[in-house]
Amino acid sequence: MESKEIARKRIISLIQSAGWTEEQTEKQFGLRRHTIAEWKQGTLATYMNKLPEIADTFDVSVDWLLGRDSHAGSIPRITISGR
């Protein structure tokens, strides 16, 4: 599987594990509306530009997001400020 596809699936999984809505996620990362839906469908790969920010937010490595490292560490429950 291509690293871009691995990253897409892992990012979506992290977002779902955090319990975030698409709207909350878009706001958290400064994305335009419907971006997360496009990520889920695989029609847009702008998440590649956000890998460092996504990795920091979810306390995982960019290497893990890309499938180069199999150990994610403990993925904490993430909350959005003001929620």
CNS distance restraints for C-alpha pairs under 8 A (distance, minus, plus):
assign (resid   1 and name CA) (resid   5 and name CA) 6.70 0.50 0.50
assign (resid   1 and name CA) (resid   6 and name CA) 6.70 0.50 0.50
assign (resid   2 and name CA) (resid   6 and name CA) 6.36 0.50 0.50
assign (resid   3 and name CA) (resid   7 and name CA) 6.04 0.50 0.50
assign (resid   3 and name CA) (resid  66 and name CA) 4.84 0.50 0.50
assign (resid   3 and name CA) (resid  67 and name CA) 5.96 0.50 0.50
assign (resid   3 and name CA) (resid  68 and name CA) 7.93 0.50 0.50
assign (resid   4 and name CA) (resid   8 and name CA) 6.22 0.50 0.50
assign (resid   4 and name CA) (resid  45 and name CA) 7.87 0.50 0.50
assign (resid   4 and name CA) (resid  48 and name CA) 7.38 0.50 0.50
assign (resid   4 and name CA) (resid  66 and name CA) 6.52 0.50 0.50
assign (resid   5 and name CA) (resid   9 and name CA) 6.27 0.50 0.50
assign (resid   6 and name CA) (resid  10 and name CA) 6.13 0.50 0.50
assign (resid   6 and name CA) (resid  65 and name CA) 6.97 0.50 0.50
assign (resid   6 and name CA) (resid  66 and name CA) 5.87 0.50 0.50
assign (resid   6 and name CA) (resid  67 and name CA) 5.98 0.50 0.50
assign (resid   7 and name CA) (resid  11 and name CA) 5.94 0.50 0.50
assign (resid   7 and name CA) (resid  48 and name CA) 7.97 0.50 0.50
assign (resid   7 and name CA) (resid  65 and name CA) 4.75 0.50 0.50
assign (resid   7 and name CA) (resid  66 and name CA) 4.80 0.50 0.50
assign (resid   7 and name CA) (resid  67 and name CA) 6.92 0.50 0.50
assign (resid   8 and name CA) (resid  12 and name CA) 6.23 0.50 0.50
assign (resid   8 and name CA) (resid  39 and name CA) 6.82 0.50 0.50
assign (resid   8 and name CA) (resid  40 and name CA) 7.45 0.50 0.50
assign (resid   8 and name CA) (resid  42 and name CA) 7.62 0.50 0.50
assign (resid   8 and name CA) (resid  45 and name CA) 7.79 0.50 0.50
assign (resid   8 and name CA) (resid  47 and name CA) 7.35 0.50 0.50
assign (resid   9 and name CA) (resid  13 and name CA) 6.14 0.50 0.50
assign (resid   9 and name CA) (resid  40 and name CA) 7.88 0.50 0.50
assign (resid  10 and name CA) (resid  14 and name CA) 6.15 0.50 0.50
assign (resid  10 and name CA) (resid  65 and name CA) 6.08 0.50 0.50
assign (resid  11 and name CA) (resid  15 and name CA) 6.22 0.50 0.50
assign (resid  11 and name CA) (resid  54 and name CA) 7.74 0.50 0.50
assign (resid  11 and name CA) (resid  65 and name CA) 7.10 0.50 0.50
assign (resid  12 and name CA) (resid  16 and name CA) 6.19 0.50 0.50
assign (resid  12 and name CA) (resid  39 and name CA) 7.91 0.50 0.50
assign (resid  12 and name CA) (resid  40 and name CA) 6.76 0.50 0.50
assign (resid  13 and name CA) (resid  17 and name CA) 6.02 0.50 0.50
assign (resid  14 and name CA) (resid  18 and name CA) 6.11 0.50 0.50
assign (resid  14 and name CA) (resid  58 and name CA) 7.28 0.50 0.50
assign (resid  15 and name CA) (resid  19 and name CA) 6.42 0.50 0.50
assign (resid  15 and name CA) (resid  20 and name CA) 5.74 0.50 0.50
assign (resid  15 and name CA) (resid  21 and name CA) 7.91 0.50 0.50
assign (resid  15 and name CA) (resid  25 and name CA) 7.33 0.50 0.50
assign (resid  16 and name CA) (resid  20 and name CA) 6.16 0.50 0.50
assign (resid  16 and name CA) (resid  21 and name CA) 7.90 0.50 0.50
assign (resid  17 and name CA) (resid  77 and name CA) 7.52 0.50 0.50
assign (resid  18 and name CA) (resid  77 and name CA) 5.60 0.50 0.50
assign (resid  18 and name CA) (resid  78 and name CA) 5.38 0.50 0.50
assign (resid  18 and name CA) (resid  79 and name CA) 7.13 0.50 0.50
assign (resid  20 and name CA) (resid  24 and name CA) 5.89 0.50 0.50
assign (resid  20 and name CA) (resid  25 and name CA) 6.14 0.50 0.50
assign (resid  21 and name CA) (resid  25 and name CA) 6.21 0.50 0.50
assign (resid  22 and name CA) (resid  26 and name CA) 6.11 0.50 0.50
assign (resid  22 and name CA) (resid  34 and name CA) 7.54 0.50 0.50
assign (resid  22 and name CA) (resid  36 and name CA) 5.73 0.50 0.50
assign (resid  22 and name CA) (resid  37 and name CA) 7.18 0.50 0.50
assign (resid  23 and name CA) (resid  27 and name CA) 6.19 0.50 0.50
assign (resid  23 and name CA) (resid  33 and name CA) 7.16 0.50 0.50
assign (resid  23 and name CA) (resid  34 and name CA) 7.91 0.50 0.50
assign (resid  24 and name CA) (resid  28 and name CA) 6.08 0.50 0.50
assign (resid  24 and name CA) (resid  80 and name CA) 7.69 0.50 0.50
assign (resid  25 and name CA) (resid  29 and name CA) 6.28 0.50 0.50
assign (resid  25 and name CA) (resid  36 and name CA) 7.53 0.50 0.50
assign (resid  26 and name CA) (resid  30 and name CA) 5.74 0.50 0.50
assign (resid  26 and name CA) (resid  31 and name CA) 4.62 0.50 0.50
assign (resid  26 and name CA) (resid  32 and name CA) 6.50 0.50 0.50
assign (resid  26 and name CA) (resid  33 and name CA) 6.67 0.50 0.50
assign (resid  26 and name CA) (resid  34 and name CA) 7.96 0.50 0.50
assign (resid  26 and name CA) (resid  35 and name CA) 7.00 0.50 0.50
assign (resid  26 and name CA) (resid  36 and name CA) 6.81 0.50 0.50
assign (resid  27 and name CA) (resid  31 and name CA) 6.26 0.50 0.50
assign (resid  28 and name CA) (resid  80 and name CA) 7.27 0.50 0.50
assign (resid  29 and name CA) (resid  50 and name CA) 7.93 0.50 0.50
assign (resid  29 and name CA) (resid  53 and name CA) 7.77 0.50 0.50
assign (resid  29 and name CA) (resid  54 and name CA) 7.92 0.50 0.50
assign (resid  31 and name CA) (resid  35 and name CA) 6.49 0.50 0.50
assign (resid  34 and name CA) (resid  38 and name CA) 6.44 0.50 0.50
assign (resid  35 and name CA) (resid  39 and name CA) 6.24 0.50 0.50
assign (resid  35 and name CA) (resid  44 and name CA) 7.57 0.50 0.50
assign (resid  36 and name CA) (resid  40 and name CA) 6.15 0.50 0.50
assign (resid  37 and name CA) (resid  41 and name CA) 6.27 0.50 0.50
assign (resid  38 and name CA) (resid  42 and name CA) 6.01 0.50 0.50
assign (resid  38 and name CA) (resid  43 and name CA) 5.29 0.50 0.50
assign (resid  38 and name CA) (resid  44 and name CA) 5.36 0.50 0.50
assign (resid  39 and name CA) (resid  43 and name CA) 6.30 0.50 0.50
assign (resid  39 and name CA) (resid  44 and name CA) 5.35 0.50 0.50
assign (resid  39 and name CA) (resid  45 and name CA) 6.31 0.50 0.50
assign (resid  39 and name CA) (resid  46 and name CA) 7.83 0.50 0.50
assign (resid  39 and name CA) (resid  47 and name CA) 7.39 0.50 0.50
assign (resid  46 and name CA) (resid  50 and name CA) 7.07 0.50 0.50
assign (resid  47 and name CA) (resid  51 and name CA) 6.24 0.50 0.50
assign (resid  50 and name CA) (resid  54 and name CA) 5.97 0.50 0.50
assign (resid  51 and name CA) (resid  55 and name CA) 5.88 0.50 0.50
assign (resid  51 and name CA) (resid  62 and name CA) 6.18 0.50 0.50
assign (resid  51 and name CA) (resid  65 and name CA) 7.68 0.50 0.50
assign (resid  52 and name CA) (resid  56 and name CA) 6.13 0.50 0.50
assign (resid  52 and name CA) (resid  62 and name CA) 6.25 0.50 0.50
assign (resid  53 and name CA) (resid  57 and name CA) 6.09 0.50 0.50
assign (resid  54 and name CA) (resid  58 and name CA) 6.18 0.50 0.50
assign (resid  55 and name CA) (resid  59 and name CA) 5.66 0.50 0.50
assign (resid  55 and name CA) (resid  60 and name CA) 4.88 0.50 0.50
assign (resid  55 and name CA) (resid  61 and name CA) 5.41 0.50 0.50
assign (resid  55 and name CA) (resid  62 and name CA) 5.68 0.50 0.50
assign (resid  55 and name CA) (resid  65 and name CA) 7.36 0.50 0.50
assign (resid  56 and name CA) (resid  60 and name CA) 6.51 0.50 0.50
assign (resid  56 and name CA) (resid  61 and name CA) 7.52 0.50 0.50
assign (resid  57 and name CA) (resid  78 and name CA) 7.94 0.50 0.50
assign (resid  58 and name CA) (resid  75 and name CA) 6.78 0.50 0.50
assign (resid  58 and name CA) (resid  76 and name CA) 7.25 0.50 0.50
assign (resid  58 and name CA) (resid  78 and name CA) 6.95 0.50 0.50
assign (resid  59 and name CA) (resid  75 and name CA) 6.76 0.50 0.50
assign (resid  59 and name CA) (resid  76 and name CA) 7.61 0.50 0.50
assign (resid  60 and name CA) (resid  64 and name CA) 6.68 0.50 0.50
assign (resid  60 and name CA) (resid  65 and name CA) 7.42 0.50 0.50
assign (resid  60 and name CA) (resid  72 and name CA) 5.70 0.50 0.50
assign (resid  60 and name CA) (resid  73 and name CA) 6.92 0.50 0.50
assign (resid  60 and name CA) (resid  75 and name CA) 7.32 0.50 0.50
assign (resid  61 and name CA) (resid  65 and name CA) 6.45 0.50 0.50
assign (resid  61 and name CA) (resid  72 and name CA) 7.18 0.50 0.50
assign (resid  62 and name CA) (resid  66 and name CA) 6.23 0.50 0.50
assign (resid  63 and name CA) (resid  67 and name CA) 6.19 0.50 0.50
assign (resid  63 and name CA) (resid  68 and name CA) 4.97 0.50 0.50
assign (resid  63 and name CA) (resid  69 and name CA) 5.51 0.50 0.50
assign (resid  64 and name CA) (resid  68 and name CA) 5.65 0.50 0.50
assign (resid  64 and name CA) (resid  69 and name CA) 4.55 0.50 0.50
assign (resid  64 and name CA) (resid  70 and name CA) 6.11 0.50 0.50
assign (resid  64 and name CA) (resid  71 and name CA) 6.71 0.50 0.50
assign (resid  64 and name CA) (resid  72 and name CA) 6.01 0.50 0.50
assign (resid  65 and name CA) (resid  69 and name CA) 7.97 0.50 0.50
assign (resid  79 and name CA) (resid  83 and name CA) 7.25 0.50 0.50
